[in-house]
Amino acid sequence: MPRPPVVALFGLWCLLPMVPIHAQDTIPVRVLRANPNGSFVVEIRGRDTMLAITDEMKRRALALNEQLAGLRRELALKDTLLATYREAQAWSDSTITRAKEYIVELDSLYRGYRDLAEGYRRLRGEPWLTFDGGLGATGPDHKPAILMGLGIRRLRVWGFLQEANAGGFVGVHLRLF
């Protein structure tokens, strides 16, 4: 098998400093197999097995690590924005709920004031001061009697006058239909 010109060694999870290995170095290195991606599995000093990669693979791995770190920062920023948006949505939902409750309350007040205004309009249509009068006769002598009344809104007060009789009445004027 051919020996790689310059290779870098990888540990399990981190990138180790690049150590060039040449055929004339004093450290015995034996290539166990060549991988399809261009890397090699090597045995060092007959006891350590490592993965050897080319300089191009090292540059790509470093670029990917850099890109991964950038994506993690971007993800953290987007998570922060997402949390902020959720908080804003909760705030706006509570604002909308309060606004709907406020609209219901205002509608109730509007209907109450409208009904109150209707009542005042009805009262305005009624005369506030009236006079009632009439003639009649009572008893067996048939002497004339006068009935007079004064009305303030719906309250009526009548007086009854005759030669030998007099009296008064108090009543209320109500609409039946």
C-alpha positions in Angstrom: 0.0 0.0 0.0 1.1 3.5 -0.7 2.0 5.7 2.2 0.2 9.1 2.5 2.4 12.1 2.1 1.3 14.3 5.0 -1.6 13.2 7.3 -3.2 14.5 10.4 -4.4 12.3 13.3 -7.9 12.5 14.8 -8.9 11.5 18.3 -12.5 10.4 19.1 -14.2 13.8 19.6 -11.7 16.6 19.1 -9.3 17.6 16.5 -5.7 17.0 17.7 -2.8 19.1 16.5 -1.7 18.1 13.1 1.3 15.8 13.2 3.0 15.2 9.8 4.1 11.6 9.3 6.7 10.8 6.6 8.2 7.5 5.6 11.6 8.4 7.0 10.3 9.3 10.5 11.6 7.2 13.4 8.0 6.4 14.7 6.9 3.1 13.1 3.6 3.6 11.3 1.8 0.9 9.4 -1.2 1.5 7.2 -3.9 -1.0 8.0 -6.4 0.0 5.3 -7.3 2.8 3.0 -10.9 4.1 3.3 -12.9 5.2 0.2 -13.0 8.8 1.4 -9.2 9.1 1.2 -8.4 8.6 4.8 -6.3 5.8 6.2 -6.5 3.6 9.3 -2.9 3.4 10.7 -1.2 1.7 13.5 1.5 3.6 15.4 4.2 1.7 17.3 2.2 -1.5 17.0 -0.3 -0.6 19.7 -2.3 2.6 18.8 -4.8 2.6 15.9 -5.7 6.0 14.5 -7.3 7.6 11.5 -5.0 9.6 9.3 -6.5 12.2 6.9 -5.1 14.4 4.2 -4.5 18.2 4.6 -7.6 18.8 2.4 -9.7 16.7 4.7 -8.3 18.6 7.7 -9.2 21.9 6.0 -12.8 20.7 5.2 -13.2 19.4 8.8 -12.1 22.7 10.3 -14.4 24.6 7.9 -17.2 22.3 8.9 -16.5 22.8 12.6 -16.5 26.6 12.0 -19.8 26.3 10.1 -21.2 24.1 12.9 -20.3 26.7 15.6 -21.9 29.4 13.5 -25.1 27.4 13.0 -25.2 26.7 16.8 -24.9 30.5 17.5 -27.6 31.1 14.9 -29.8 28.5 16.5 -29.4 30.0 19.9 -30.3 33.4 18.5 -33.4 32.0 16.8 -34.4 30.2 20.0 -34.1 33.5 21.9 -36.2 35.2 19.2 -38.8 32.4 19.3 -39.1 32.7 23.1 -39.6 36.4 22.7 -42.2 35.9 20.0 -44.1 33.4 22.2 -44.0 35.9 25.1 -45.3 38.7 22.7 -48.0 36.4 21.4 -49.2 35.6 25.0 -49.2 39.3 25.8 -51.2 40.1 22.6 -53.6 37.2 23.3 -54.3 38.6 26.8 -54.7 42.1 25.3 -57.2 40.8 22.8 -59.1 38.9 25.5 -59.3 42.1 27.7 -60.3 44.1 24.6 -63.2 41.7 23.9 -64.3 41.9 27.6 -64.1 45.7 27.3 -66.2 45.7 24.1 -68.9 43.5 25.9 -68.9 46.0 28.8 -69.1 49.0 26.5 -71.9 47.4 24.5 -73.9 46.8 27.7 -73.4 50.4 28.8 -74.4 51.6 25.3 -77.6 49.6 25.5 -78.4 50.9 29.0 -77.9 54.5 27.9 -79.9 53.9 24.7 -82.8 52.5 26.8 -82.5 55.5 29.2 -82.7 57.9 26.3 -85.7 56.1 25.0 -87.4 56.5 28.4 -86.7 60.2 28.3 -88.1 60.5 24.8 -91.3 58.8 25.9 -91.6 61.1 28.8 -90.9 64.1 26.6 -93.8 63.0 24.4 -96.2 63.1 27.3 -97.5 66.4 28.7 -96.1 67.2 32.0 -99.0 69.4 33.2 -102.6 68.7 32.4 -106.0 70.0 33.4 -109.2 67.8 33.5 -112.7 69.1 34.0 -116.2 67.9 33.7 -119.9 68.4 34.8 -122.3 65.9 36.3 -125.0 65.2 38.8 -125.3 63.1 41.9 -128.0 61.7 44.1 -131.8 62.3 43.8 -131.7 66.1 43.6 -129.8 66.2 40.3 -128.1 69.4 41.2 -125.0 70.1 39.0 -121.6 69.0 40.2 -118.2 70.0 38.8 -115.2 67.8 38.6 -111.8 69.4 38.1 -108.4 67.8 38.1 -104.8 68.7 37.7 -102.2 66.3 36.4 -98.4 66.3 36.7 -97.0 63.7 34.4 -98.9 60.6 35.4 -100.1 61.7 38.8 -103.7 63.1 38.9 -105.5 65.1 41.6 -109.2 65.7 41.2 -111.6 67.8 43.2 -115.4 67.3 43.3 -117.7 70.3 44.0 -121.5 70.4 44.4 -123.8 72.7 46.3 -123.9 70.4 49.4 -121.1 68.0 48.7 -117.3 68.3 48.1 -114.5 65.8 47.9 -111.2 65.0 46.4 -109.5 62.1 44.6 -105.9 61.2 43.9 -105.0 58.8 41.0 -102.4 57.7 38.5 -102.8 57.8 34.8 -101.6 54.5 33.2 -101.7 53.3 29.6 -103.4 50.0 29.1 -102.4 49.4 25.4 
